[in-house]
Amino acid sequence: MRDSNTESSNSSSTAKEYGSTFGKDFEILSTTDLKNLFSRAKILYFEIENTDKMGNDPDLQSGIRACIADLEKCSKGIRTLSIFSRNEHASDMITSNLQYMLPDFYLGRLYLKLIGKDVILDRLKALRLAIVSLESFLEKCNDAGLVSGDDKKTIDILNNQNQPGVGAKNDTGAVSANVDSRQLKIERFKRTRECEKQIEHIKQKLKNKGNNDSENFDDDEDLYRDMMFLSISNNIRTALDDINTANSEVSLLELQKKFQLQRMQEGSGDDLGDRKERPKETEKRGIEVTRIDANFQVKREVLKAGVFKPSWRQPTMSLEEYAKIEVADALEREKREAMKTKEEEMEKIKSHNVIEQGLEDDIEIVDKATMNDRAWDDWKDDNPKGSGRTKWF
């Protein structure tokens, strides 16, 4: 069995080979046609995902367009053949049909990789198509009950902000991407990692069963079904991240388009003539002579020395030097605290403490204890027992 998110290791096809198998006029007339076309589309999709080619490579862009064309045929075929019933829950779906939840997700991912001739307009078109495809994927998953937890919360926020699209539009007309908190993204990342571990575990189980020639196909189908649910769950989180990224890029491109339009308007009409005449004013100025003297040479050396300097202030000492200073300060502080503690103990020491601790040989401690005893006796003489009491009548 093949995972929907795993590149086939035994099949390899370029965009030309792929196009030669299914031409432009190819139509899906049966579930077999759909299965064959979608299988080949997945192979090309994962080749594109895992390629080392640059994004603007002509062969890669040709492959992306070929894959998009066939995935759109798959989406149309899924609707035509009524693969899914209206409001059908995931638990009621046939295991082999679960993979047909993914064409819109693949389309959204491919549109994000698409590069057109116009840097702004073609890119905006591709981004909006990607958002629409990813929205459609999320909507289908939500209706099928495949979305839960914080992912459902995020989708609900997106849907409630602006119908029928995703997010709330700002003053440029772009969709706002600030619907995802940092904490939600972190939680999504953790769940993705956990799902990937579970998928790898299931793959290993299926591999072991294949090596053992197990005939328990029901167990295999259950494992494959669980793996498909985990894969779709991961794709849901990927789609949410892609929508946020696409929305941010749309906002930037809309601003760039706006500024470009303003520059074109400023460069037209009478204003353009004024701007063309302005450089003539500088022609009236005479030739400025730069005198090379001692001051010029000094300034030149100063500027030259600062060319490769960083713009921020550099540290005045190394980490080792700073560590030595900190250690010395800590030792000095510890020494002062020890002396202070000893002095406090000396202030409280009495003669009986000296005998108990066996310090009779230390003259300094004995003298201090004697002075403390005398001070205590003097205080008792000045404050006899009961002198503070008063009789109440």
C-alpha positions in Angstrom: 0.0 0.0 0.0 1.2 3.5 -0.7 0.9 6.5 1.6 -0.7 9.6 0.1 2.2 11.7 1.4 5.0 9.4 0.3 6.9 9.7 -3.0 6.9 6.5 -5.0 10.4 5.1 -5.1 9.7 2.9 -8.1 8.2 5.4 -10.4 9.9 8.4 -12.0 8.4 10.7 -14.6 9.2 14.1 -16.1 6.6 16.6 -17.1 6.9 15.5 -20.7 6.5 11.8 -19.9 3.6 12.6 -17.7 1.8 14.7 -20.3 2.3 12.0 -22.9 0.3 9.5 -20.8 -2.7 11.7 -20.2 -3.3 14.3 -22.9 -5.2 17.6 -22.7 -8.4 15.9 -24.0 -8.3 13.1 -21.4 -11.6 12.8 -19.5 -12.3 10.8 -16.4 -15.2 8.4 -17.2 -14.8 5.8 -14.4 -13.2 5.3 -11.0 -10.4 3.4 -12.7 -9.6 6.5 -14.8 -9.6 8.6 -11.6 -7.4 6.2 -9.7 -4.8 6.1 -12.5 -4.7 9.8 -13.1 -4.5 10.7 -9.4 -1.8 8.1 -8.8 0.4 9.6 -11.6 -0.5 13.1 -10.4 0.7 12.2 -6.9 4.0 10.9 -8.3 4.7 14.2 -10.1 3.5 16.2 -7.1 6.1 14.6 -4.8 8.8 14.8 -7.4 8.1 18.6 -7.4 8.0 18.7 -3.6 11.4 16.9 -3.3 13.2 18.4 -6.3 16.6 20.2 -5.9 15.9 22.5 -8.8 15.5 26.3 -8.4 11.9 27.6 -8.2 12.2 29.4 -11.5 13.6 26.5 -13.5 11.6 26.2 -16.8 11.3 22.4 -16.5 10.1 22.6 -12.9 7.5 25.3 -13.8 6.3 23.1 -16.8 5.9 20.1 -14.4 4.0 22.3 -11.9 1.6 23.4 -14.6 1.1 19.8 -15.9 0.4 18.6 -12.4 -2.0 21.4 -11.7 -3.9 20.6 -15.0 -4.3 16.9 -14.0 -5.2 17.6 -10.4 -7.9 19.9 -11.6 -9.2 17.1 -13.8 -9.1 14.8 -10.7 -11.2 17.4 -8.7 -13.7 17.6 -11.6 -13.8 13.8 -11.8 -14.4 13.4 -8.1 -17.4 15.7 -8.4 -18.7 14.1 -11.6 -18.5 10.5 -10.2 -19.9 11.6 -6.8 -17.1 9.9 -4.9 -18.4 11.5 -1.7 -22.0 11.9 -0.6 -23.3 15.2 0.6 -22.3 15.8 4.3 -20.6 12.3 4.4 -18.7 11.8 7.6 -15.1 10.5 7.5 -16.0 7.4 9.5 -18.5 6.4 6.7 -16.0 6.9 3.9 -14.4 4.0 2.1 -10.7 3.7 3.0 -9.6 3.8 -0.7 -11.6 7.0 -1.2 -9.9 9.0 1.6 -7.0 9.9 -0.7 -9.5 11.9 -2.8 -9.8 14.5 0.0 -6.3 15.7 -1.0 -6.4 17.1 -4.6 -7.4 20.6 -3.4 -4.5 20.5 -0.9 -2.0 19.5 -3.6 -3.4 22.2 -5.9 -3.0 24.9 -3.2 0.6 23.8 -2.6 1.4 23.9 -6.3 -0.1 27.3 -6.9 2.2 28.7 -4.2 5.2 27.4 -6.3 3.9 28.8 -9.5 5.9 31.7 -11.0 4.5 33.9 -13.9 6.0 36.5 -16.2 4.6 39.5 -14.2 6.2 39.5 -10.8 3.2 41.2 -9.1 0.0 40.4 -11.0 0.8 36.8 -11.9 2.0 36.1 -8.4 -1.1 37.7 -6.9 -3.3 35.5 -9.1 -1.4 32.4 -8.1 -1.6 33.2 -4.4 -5.4 33.8 -4.5 -5.9 30.5 -6.4 -3.8 28.8 -3.7 -5.9 30.3 -0.9 -9.1 29.3 -2.6 -7.9 25.7 -3.1 -6.6 25.4 0.5 -9.9 26.9 1.8 -11.8 24.3 -0.2 -9.7 21.5 1.3 -10.2 22.8 4.9 -13.9 23.2 4.3 -14.2 19.6 3.1 -12.2 18.3 6.0 -14.3 20.3 8.4 -17.6 19.0 7.0 -16.2 15.4 7.2 -15.3 15.8 10.8 -11.6 15.5 10.3 -10.8 18.7 12.0 -10.6 18.9 15.8 -9.1 20.8 18.7 -7.2 24.1 18.1 -7.2 23.5 14.3 -11.0 23.7 14.3 -10.8 26.8 16.4 -8.5 28.5 13.9 -10.7 27.5 11.0 -13.8 28.9 12.7 -12.0 32.2 13.3 -11.0 32.3 9.7 -14.5 31.6 8.5 -16.2 34.0 10.8 -13.9 37.0 10.0 -14.9 37.3 6.4 -17.3 35.3 4.4 -17.0 33.8 1.9 -13.2 34.2 1.9 -10.7 33.7 4.6 -9.7 36.4 7.1 -10.6 40.1 7.3 -9.6 42.4 4.5 -7.5 45.5 5.3 -7.3 48.8 3.6 -5.3 47.4 0.7 -7.9 44.7 0.0 -5.6 41.9 1.1 -6.7 39.4 3.6 -5.4 39.7 7.2 -3.2 36.9 8.4 -3.1 37.9 12.0 -5.6 35.3 13.2 -3.1 32.8 14.4 -1.4 33.2 17.8 2.1 32.1 18.4 0.9 29.5 20.9 -1.4 27.9 18.4 1.4 27.6 15.9 3.6 26.0 18.4 0.9 23.5 19.4 0.3 22.7 15.7 4.0 22.1 15.2 4.1 19.7 18.2 1.1 17.8 16.9 2.6 17.6 13.4 5.8 16.0 14.9 3.7 13.5 16.9 1.7 12.6 13.8 4.9 12.1 11.7 6.2 9.6 14.4 2.9 7.7 14.3 2.9 7.6 10.5 6.5 6.2 10.5 5.4 3.6 13.0 2.5 2.5 10.9 4.7 2.4 7.8 7.1 0.1 9.6 4.3 -2.2 10.6 3.0 -2.4 7.1 6.5 -3.1 5.8 7.0 -5.9 8.4 3.6 -7.4 7.4 4.6 -7.3 3.8 7.8 -9.1 4.5 6.0 -11.8 6.5 3.4 -12.3 3.7 0.6 -11.8 6.1 -2.9 -12.5 4.7 -4.8 -10.5 7.3 -5.9 -7.8 4.9 -8.4 -6.3 7.4 -5.5 -5.4 9.7 -3.7 -3.9 6.8 -6.7 -1.8 5.8 -7.1 -0.6 9.4 -3.5 0.5 9.5 -3.7 2.2 6.1 -6.9 4.0 7.2 -5.2 5.3 10.4 -2.2 6.4 8.3 -4.5 8.3 5.9 -6.3 10.1 8.8 -2.9 11.1 10.3 -1.7 12.3 6.9 -4.8 14.4 6.3 -4.5 15.8 9.8 -0.9 16.9 9.0 -2.1 18.4 5.7 -4.7 20.4 7.6 -2.1 22.0 9.7 0.2 22.6 6.7 -2.8 24.3 4.9 -3.4 26.6 7.8 0.3 27.7 7.8 0.3 28.1 4.0 -2.8 30.3 4.2 -1.2 32.6 6.7 1.9 32.8 4.6 0.0 33.5 1.4 -2.1 36.2 3.1 1.0 38.0 4.3 2.5 37.9 0.8 -0.7 39.1 -0.8 -0.7 42.1 1.6 2.9 43.0 0.6 2.2 42.6 -3.1 -0.9 44.7 -2.9 1.1 47.5 -1.3 3.8 47.1 -4.0 1.2 47.2 -6.7 -0.3 50.4 -5.1 3.1 52.1 -5.0 3.9 51.1 -8.5 0.6 52.6 -9.8 1.4 55.8 -7.9 4.8 56.0 -9.5 3.3 55.5 -12.9 0.8 58.3 -12.3 3.5 60.7 -11.0 5.6 60.0 -14.1 2.8 61.0 -16.6 1.5 64.4 -17.8 3.0 67.8 -17.1 4.7 66.6 -14.0 6.9 64.4 -16.2 8.0 67.4 -18.2 8.9 69.3 -15.0 11.0 66.4 -13.8 12.8 66.2 -17.1 13.7 69.9 -16.9 15.1 69.8 -13.4 18.5 68.2 -14.2 19.2 71.2 -16.5 19.5 73.4 -13.4 22.5 71.5 -12.2 24.3 72.1 -15.5 24.7 75.8 -14.6 27.0 75.0 -11.7 30.7 75.3 -12.2 33.2 72.5 -11.8 33.9 71.7 -8.1 37.6 71.1 -7.4 38.5 68.6 -4.8 41.7 69.6 -3.0 43.9 66.8 -1.9 45.8 67.9 1.2 46.7 66.4 4.6 43.2 66.8 6.0 41.7 65.0 3.0 44.2 62.1 3.4 43.3 61.8 7.1 39.6 61.8 6.4 40.1 59.2 3.6 41.9 56.9 6.0 39.2 57.3 8.6 36.5 56.5 6.1 38.5 53.6 4.7 39.0 52.1 8.2 35.3 52.2 8.9 34.2 50.5 5.7 34.1 47.0 7.1 33.2 47.9 10.7 29.8 46.8 12.0 27.2 49.4 12.8 26.9 48.3 16.4 29.3 48.8 19.3 31.9 46.0 19.7 32.6 44.3 23.1 35.5 45.7 25.1 36.6 42.3 26.4 36.3 38.6 25.5 33.9 36.2 27.2 36.9 34.5 29.0 38.0 37.9 30.5 34.4 38.7 31.5 34.1 35.2 33.1 37.3 35.7 35.1 36.0 39.1 36.4 32.7 37.6 37.4 34.4 34.6 39.2 36.7 37.0 41.1 33.8 39.2 42.2 31.9 36.1 43.3 34.8 34.9 45.4 35.3 38.3 46.9 31.6 38.6 47.8 31.7 35.1 49.3 34.7 36.1 51.4 33.0 39.3 52.7 29.9 37.4 53.6 31.9 34.8 55.5 33.7 37.5 57.5 30.4 39.2 58.2 28.8 35.9 59.4 31.8 35.3 61.6 31.6 38.8 63.1 27.9 38.3 63.8 28.6 35.0 65.6 31.4 36.6 67.6 29.0 39.3 68.8 26.6 36.7 70.2 29.2 34.2 71.6 29.2 33.5 75.4 31.6 31.7 77.7 29.5 28.6 77.9 29.5 28.5 74.0 33.3 28.6 74.1 33.5 25.6 76.4 30.8 23.7 74.4 32.6 24.3 71.1 36.1 23.5 72.5 37.5 27.0 71.7 39.3 27.7 75.0 42.6 27.9 73.3 41.5 30.8 71.0 42.4 33.9 73.0 40.5 36.2 70.7 37.3 34.2 71.0 37.7 33.8 74.8 38.2 37.6 75.2 35.2 38.4 73.1 33.0 35.9 75.0 34.2 37.4 78.3 33.3 40.9 77.1 29.9 39.7 76.0 29.3 38.1 79.4 30.2 41.4 81.2 28.0 43.4 78.9 25.1 41.0 79.7 25.8 41.3 83.4 25.8 45.1 83.2 22.5 45.1 81.4 21.0 42.8 84.0 22.2 45.1 86.8 20.7 48.1 85.1 17.4 46.2 84.4 16.7 44.1 87.5 14.1 41.3 87.2 10.6 42.6 87.7 11.5 46.3 87.4 9.3 46.7 84.4 6.1 45.6 86.1 3.5 47.9 87.7 0.8 47.1 90.1 -2.8 47.7 89.0 -5.3 48.9 91.5 
